[in-house]
C-alpha cells in the first residue's frame, strides 16, 4: 500500500481547512444550544 506524502504548503492548507471546519461545527453546536434554550424557556418574551 502506498502512502501520499504532503509538502509543507499542502499540510498548511489541510490544517487551515480543518480549523475552519472545526470552528463552523462548534458555531453550529452553540447556535443549536441557544435555540433549544430559547424554545424550552418559552421564547424571549417569557
C-alpha positions as MATLAB code, in Angstrom:
seq = 'XXXXXXXXXXXXXXXXXXXXXXXXXXXXXXXXXXXXXXXXXXXXXX';
ca = [
       0.000    0.000    0.000;
       1.369    3.392   -0.967;
       1.064    6.466    1.173;
       0.838   10.023   -0.043;
       3.407   12.454    1.292;
       2.297   16.059    1.539;
       4.586   19.033    1.210;
       4.511   21.891    3.707;
       2.112   24.004    1.618;
      -0.393   21.147    1.413;
      -0.087   20.433    5.141;
      -0.772   24.081    5.958;
      -3.800   24.152    3.619;
      -5.196   20.965    5.178;
      -4.708   22.359    8.696;
      -6.453   25.598    7.728;
      -9.429   23.686    6.327;
      -9.614   21.529    9.455;
      -9.586   24.581   11.722;
     -12.287   26.287    9.643;
     -14.424   23.145    9.737;
     -13.990   22.778   13.492;
     -14.976   26.414   14.086;
     -18.029   26.041   11.843;
     -19.183   22.887   13.620;
     -18.562   24.467   17.012;
     -20.588   27.508   15.976;
     -23.478   25.320   14.880;
     -23.423   23.450   18.184;
     -23.594   26.740   20.087;
     -26.372   28.028   17.814;
     -28.477   24.878   18.272;
     -27.901   25.003   22.039;
     -29.089   28.624   22.228;
     -32.124   27.917   20.035;
     -33.007   24.939   22.224;
     -32.740   27.012   25.396;
     -34.986   29.713   23.924;
     -37.572   27.150   22.845;
     -37.566   25.425   26.231;
     -37.827   28.682   28.155;
     -40.868   29.747   26.126;
     -39.315   32.372   23.906;
     -37.683   35.723   24.521;
     -40.843   37.454   25.760;
     -41.309   34.903   28.530;
];
